Amino acid sequence: MQKNTLDYAKQLDQEDPLAHIRREFHIPKDESGKEWLYFTGNSLGLQPKTTQEYIQQELDDWAKYGVEGHFEAKNPWMPYHEFLTETMAEIVGAKPLEVVVMNTLTTNLHLLMVSFYQPTKTKYKIVIESDAFPSDRYAVQSQLKFHGFDVEEGLIEWKPREGEELLHIEDLETIIEEQGDEIALLLIGGVNYYTGQYFDIKRIAELGHAKDCMVGVDLAHGAGNIQPNLHESGVDFAAWCTYKYLNSGPGSLSGLFVHEKHAYKKDLPRFAGWWNHNKETRFNMRQPFDVMPGAEGWQLSNPPILSMAAIKASLDIFAKVGMDALREKSIKLTGYFEYLINQIGSDKIKVITPSDPQQRGCQLSVQVKDADKSLHQKLTENNVITDWREPDVIRCAPVPLYNSFEDVYRMVEILKSLL
Ligand SMILES: *Cc1c(COP(=O)(O)O)cnc(C)c1O
C-alpha cells in the first residue's frame, strides 16, 4: 500500500538500492543553497560530477601531446568512439556492431534516411505520429521535398482518436493495411516526447515489414529511460540524442543504430567521408572508398573528443548501475509519482501518459484543468523545474539516477498548493 506522507517517501528512499547514485550528480540549487526539484531530465539530464575530470583528461592530453594524442593520449582519440560502443549498445539492447556515437540526432536521421528512405514513384509515403517532435517532422518533410514529392500527400499522420491523446496500434495497423503499398518508411518516436507513450516497436516493425516498409525509431526519449531491445525488435534503424536521459551535456552527440541485417550491405546508398572508410587503409588517403561494416559505416567525420569524454563519463555510470536495476527503480518511482498525482483529484488534473508501466518510461505528462503558463512559472519560483507544453500540459520526468521518492513527494505537495 502506497502512502501519501513524507515519512513514507523517505522510507522508500531508504529501501532504494540506487539512492546513493544521486550523490554522483550536480543537483542545481537556488541562491540560498536549496536544491531544486529537477524534473526535466527528459530535456537536459544533470551533470555527473566526474564529467569535468573526463573532459580535463582530454584537455591535458591535448596540451601534452598535440596531434600525437590520437595515439598517445590515455584514451587515444583515434578509437575514442569505440570506448562508448559497448555500453551504448547495452543501453538500447543492440550488438556493438549495430551502434555508433556520432553527429547530432537530426543530422543522423537524415543520414539514415539517405540509406533507408528510397522512395519510388508509387511507394514513397512516410508515416509519423501526429504529435511527432517538430525536428523529426521537419526532417521527413524535407526528405519528401528533396525527393520531389508533395509534402501534404507524402506525409501520413498516425493520429489519436477523437477526444483522446494516446495512439492505438490498431490505427497504425489500419493505415498500413490500407496504404502500405504506398508507404516507404515509418519513423516513430519510440517514446513520444509529448505524451510519454512507449510504443511496442517490435510490433510496429512487424507491421511495417509485412508491407515492405522500412521502420526507424527516434529514441531521444527512450535511450537511458526504457529498454527498447533494438536488435530483437527488428527495426531497421534508430537514433537518439545523449543530452536527455543520457546526461552528456547540452547539444551532445547522438547514438545511431543500424540493424545487423543491413551491416554488410556495402551497396546501400549512403553518404561517405573518411571516417566510414575502412580503418585499416584510412590513412593511405588515395584508396578508393571502402565502406566499413555496421553502424560505423555511417560515420563521416572524426568526432569531437571533448563531447565524447562527457558521454563516457555518463556511460560509465550506466555501466555500473545497469539498465535492469535502473528500470526497476524507474517503474517504482514513476508509479509513486502517479499515485500522488492521482490523489490530487481528477477534477483538477489528469495524467495523459499511459498508466501501464510497460507503455511508458519515467515521464508523466500531466494535464491541468484551466491552467496556463503562470502555473509553470509559479512552480519554477518554488524551485520545481518542469517543462510546459501549450495549452495545458506539464511534462515531469522523475529520473531514477538522481531523483528521489522525497523529490516526488515534495513536488506534488507544491503542485497541490498551487492549484
Ligand atoms: C530532443 C529531440 C530532438 C532534438 O534533435 P537534435 O538534432 O538533437 O537537436 C529530435 N527529436 C526528438 C524526438 C527529440 O526528443
Ligand as a Chemical Component Dictionary entry (heavy atoms), coordinates in Angstrom:
data_LIG
# 
_chem_comp.id                   LIG 
_chem_comp.type                 NON-POLYMER 
_chem_comp.pdbx_formal_charge   0 
_chem_comp.three_letter_code    LIG 
# 
loop_
_chem_comp_atom.comp_id 
_chem_comp_atom.atom_id 
_chem_comp_atom.alt_atom_id 
_chem_comp_atom.type_symbol 
_chem_comp_atom.charge 
_chem_comp_atom.model_Cartn_x 
_chem_comp_atom.model_Cartn_y 
_chem_comp_atom.model_Cartn_z 
_chem_comp_atom.pdbx_ordinal 
LIG C1 C1 C 0 15.198 16.170 -28.346 1  
LIG C2 C2 C 0 14.703 15.647 -29.644 2  
LIG C3 C3 C 0 15.278 16.043 -30.867 3  
LIG C4 C4 C 0 16.379 17.067 -30.912 4  
LIG O1 O1 O 0 17.171 16.902 -32.040 5  
LIG P1 P1 P 0 18.656 17.499 -32.114 6  
LIG O2 O2 O 0 19.035 17.181 -33.502 7  
LIG O3 O3 O 0 19.474 16.790 -31.069 8  
LIG O4 O4 O 0 18.587 18.962 -31.838 9  
LIG C5 C5 C 0 14.784 15.459 -32.014 10 
LIG N1 N1 N 0 13.792 14.546 -32.000 11 
LIG C6 C6 C 0 13.207 14.152 -30.826 12 
LIG C7 C7 C 0 12.116 13.144 -30.840 13 
LIG C8 C8 C 0 13.637 14.703 -29.636 14 
LIG O5 O5 O 0 13.055 14.332 -28.491 15 
# 
loop_
_chem_comp_bond.comp_id 
_chem_comp_bond.atom_id_1 
_chem_comp_bond.atom_id_2 
_chem_comp_bond.value_order 
_chem_comp_bond.pdbx_ordinal 
LIG C1 C2 SING 1  
LIG C2 C3 SING 2  
LIG C2 C8 DOUB 3  
LIG C3 C4 SING 4  
LIG C3 C5 DOUB 5  
LIG C4 O1 SING 6  
LIG O1 P1 SING 7  
LIG P1 O2 DOUB 8  
LIG P1 O3 SING 9  
LIG P1 O4 SING 10 
LIG C5 N1 SING 11 
LIG N1 C6 DOUB 12 
LIG C6 C7 SING 13 
LIG C6 C8 SING 14 
LIG C8 O5 SING 15 
# 
